[in-house]
Amino acid sequence: MKYHIVTLGCPKNAVDSEGMDSLLSTQGHQAVASADEADVIIVNTCSFIAAARAETLGVLKELANRKRPHQRLIAAGCMAQSHPQEITAVQGVDATIGTQQWTQINVLVSQLDHPVIPLTPGQTAVTIPLIPASSNGQPLSYADWRTTQIRRTRHTPSAYLKISDGCNLRCAFCTIPSFKGDMRSKPVGAVLAEAQELVAQGTREIILVAQHLTDYGRDLGLKDGLALLLEELCQVTPPDIWIRLMYAYPHGISERLITTMATHKQICHYLDMPLQHAHPATLRRMRRPPDTDRTLKLIAELRAAMPDIALRSTFIVGYPGETTAEFNALLEFLQTAQLDRVGAFRYSREPGTPAAELPDQVRPQVIERRWHELMRLQQQISFTRNQRWIGRTLTVLIEGNGSADDGSQLSVGRSFRDAPEIDGQVFVWGNFPIGQMLPVRITQAAEYDLWGEVVG
């Protein structure tokens, strides 16, 4: 059977899609490049905020409208788990499988394939139960993904490696624990084996992802689990690869973790810390740690240990009750912290979350104005931070080739300061092989991107 997977949402979804891809290919099914060629189309859905769910429904409707008579459409992942009624209401969706059940994708495809008869209008879509049964009748844990080997069938210079799933935090604005559940860690040995396989396939950058990276190993009884894992990873990977950390909550960043990052060559001096806000009162309403002074102290400690570290964070503007003074405190924090990379979300009122019931919801027009004001400020900070690299040399991982407006050959890549898709890029004059790591002297800096030429 030919299949095509469409991935929406975050890198953690991308890892699950790769897992489904490896399971299907192992069973002899064939991946194809487009939905039109496929017998089965799998959409790995996103349910993060209302805009993501709207995008998911739009993609499903578009694919459903284009379906051939015997083509199947499966909705998988987060929104299939969190909003199954909305998913199955889309005419043309043949089956759903939740974020906790993707390891059962072959079972579902088999159910759809025997026999291949189009579902009649109004017929209920096939659904893998939210708690599938094992062969002995006992419930399977949703964390079964931890023991499912992910074999990448598409080799790229950069790969995501999910080390845990779910989250033990209960932030007032977030729905993720409601459909992901509590945090469950992938065993250290399984992470090491997957990393070694990626390196053997030619991967140059391994990006560790989780909902809560710095909580890794708590459920396994590990103390300083992330630092321990990194130390082990650096023992089994060559010194010329990158290991990048994404989504590290600040209150879990220990002295040992900072030392580990500063000591080992493989670990990028890069850290993504989702802070969400900077005013203590706003943070309390968010059910987040309200100690902004401690966060600034942590930033200083990170920079003392790694002067070149690139720090990234995300913030929410327009959270319920956010006053002008609270928003101005956030701007002041950005001025003080001088973060290299910042993303901002407009607050999304998510039904079922404590934040949705808070008084003093901020008007959309105010949210929009504050979002633009924050991004204008951060653009200036980012430009200043980028200018510091002019005349210096950075190692750049080449990811693509093209040409400038005048026809000159141009390659594009990323430095240790840049995570894929969300951060800036480094444009390099000349045509160089994809996957190569090259020393590049920076000659020009823009607000988000750098330009340079290969040294030697």
Salt bridges, closest charged atoms under 4 A:
ASP16 OD1 - LYS162 NZ 2.63
GLU18 OE1 - ARG152 NE 2.91
ASP21 OD2 - ARG154 NH1 2.39
ASP36 OD1 - ARG66 NH2 2.95
GLU62 OE2 - ARG66 NH1 3.48
ASP94 OD2 - LYS67 NZ 2.74
ASP165 OD2 - LYS162 NZ 3.21
ASP165 OD1 - LYS180 NZ 3.29
ASP182 OD1 - ARG170 NH2 2.48
GLU194 OE2 - ARG152 NH1 2.49
GLU194 OE1 - LYS186 NZ 2.47
GLU197 OE1 - ARG151 NH1 3.05
GLU205 OE2 - ARG244 NE 2.68
GLU205 OE1 - ARG414 NH2 2.40
ASP215 OD1 - ARG218 NE 2.44
ASP219 OD2 - ARG146 NH1 4.00
GLU231 OE1 - ARG256 NH2 2.76
ASP240 OD2 - ARG204 NH2 3.47
ASP272 OD2 - ARG312 NE 3.96
GLU301 OE2 - LYS297 NZ 2.56
ASP308 OD1 - HIS269 ND1 2.76
GLU322 OE2 - HIS277 NE2 2.74
GLU322 OE1 - ARG370 NH1 2.82
GLU326 OE1 - ARG285 NH2 2.72
ASP340 OD2 - ARG385 NE 3.28
ASP340 OD2 - ARG417 NH2 3.34
GLU350 OE1 - ARG53 NH1 2.62
GLU368 OE1 - ARG346 NE 2.72
GLU368 OE2 - HIS372 NE2 3.13
GLU399 OE2 - ARG414 NH2 2.90
ASP418 OD1 - ARG341 NH2 2.26
ASP423 OD1 - ARG312 NH1 2.82
GLU453 OE2 - ARG441 NH2 2.56
